[in-house]
Amino acid sequence: MMVLSRSTIDQLHRLSCRIQVLQQFQRLLTTEATLADVSHLLACVEANYGAESLLEDVIQHLVGEHLALQIECRGTTRRSA
């Protein structure tokens, strides 16, 4: 039986995580998406929220913004009906 070193196990874990993240980006963008596309997306988010912002905080802010716009759209639709 082969015993893997802690270093090898850590490296496998890091590679698995990177692969999963890149696959998620590919699913969310397009199969033709490039690293430049991902880099541009992240640069825009970083410019708006700062490099030290937690992903959870950015997501929550964007969700709040999205909900506010939905409410505004519904109000506009009801007023014009």
C-alpha positions as CSV (number, residue, x, y, z in Angstrom):
1,M,0.0,0.0,0.0
2,M,1.3,3.4,-1.0
3,V,1.3,6.1,1.7
4,L,1.0,9.7,0.5
5,S,2.8,12.4,2.2
6,R,1.0,15.3,3.8
7,S,2.5,17.6,1.2
8,T,1.1,15.5,-1.7
9,I,-2.3,15.3,-0.1
10,D,-2.4,19.1,0.4
11,Q,-1.3,19.6,-3.2
12,L,-4.0,17.3,-4.5
13,H,-6.6,19.3,-2.4
14,R,-5.4,22.6,-3.8
15,L,-5.5,21.4,-7.3
16,S,-9.0,19.9,-6.9
17,C,-10.2,23.3,-5.5
18,R,-8.7,25.2,-8.4
19,I,-10.2,22.9,-10.9
20,Q,-13.7,23.2,-9.3
21,V,-13.5,27.0,-9.1
22,L,-12.4,27.2,-12.8
23,Q,-15.2,24.8,-13.8
24,Q,-17.7,27.0,-11.9
25,F,-16.5,30.1,-13.8
26,Q,-16.8,28.2,-17.1
27,R,-20.4,27.2,-16.3
28,L,-21.3,30.7,-15.2
29,L,-19.7,32.5,-18.1
30,T,-19.4,30.4,-21.3
31,T,-17.4,27.5,-22.5
32,E,-15.4,30.0,-24.6
33,A,-14.5,32.2,-21.6
34,T,-10.9,33.0,-21.2
35,L,-8.8,33.7,-18.1
36,A,-8.8,37.3,-19.3
37,D,-12.7,37.3,-19.0
38,V,-12.4,35.9,-15.4
39,S,-9.7,38.4,-14.6
40,H,-11.8,41.3,-15.9
41,L,-14.8,40.2,-13.9
42,L,-12.8,40.0,-10.7
43,A,-11.0,43.3,-11.4
44,C,-14.4,45.0,-11.7
45,V,-15.7,43.5,-8.4
46,E,-12.4,44.4,-6.7
47,A,-12.6,48.0,-8.0
48,N,-16.1,48.3,-6.6
49,Y,-15.7,46.6,-3.3
50,G,-12.0,46.4,-2.5
51,A,-9.5,43.6,-2.5
52,E,-10.0,42.8,1.2
53,S,-13.8,42.4,1.0
54,L,-15.2,39.0,1.9
55,L,-17.0,37.2,-0.9
56,E,-20.0,36.7,1.3
57,D,-20.2,40.5,1.9
58,V,-20.0,41.3,-1.8
59,I,-22.6,38.6,-2.6
60,Q,-25.0,39.9,0.1
61,H,-24.6,43.5,-1.1
62,L,-25.3,42.4,-4.7
63,V,-28.3,40.4,-3.7
64,G,-29.7,43.4,-1.8
65,E,-29.2,45.6,-4.8
66,H,-30.9,43.0,-7.0
67,L,-33.9,42.8,-4.7
68,A,-34.2,46.6,-4.5
69,L,-34.3,46.8,-8.3
70,Q,-36.9,44.1,-8.5
71,I,-39.1,45.9,-6.0
72,E,-38.6,49.2,-8.0
73,C,-39.5,47.4,-11.2
74,R,-42.7,45.9,-9.7
75,G,-43.7,49.3,-8.4
76,T,-43.2,50.9,-11.8
77,T,-45.2,48.1,-13.5
78,R,-48.1,48.5,-11.0
79,R,-48.3,52.3,-11.4
80,S,-48.4,52.1,-15.2
81,A,-51.1,49.4,-15.3
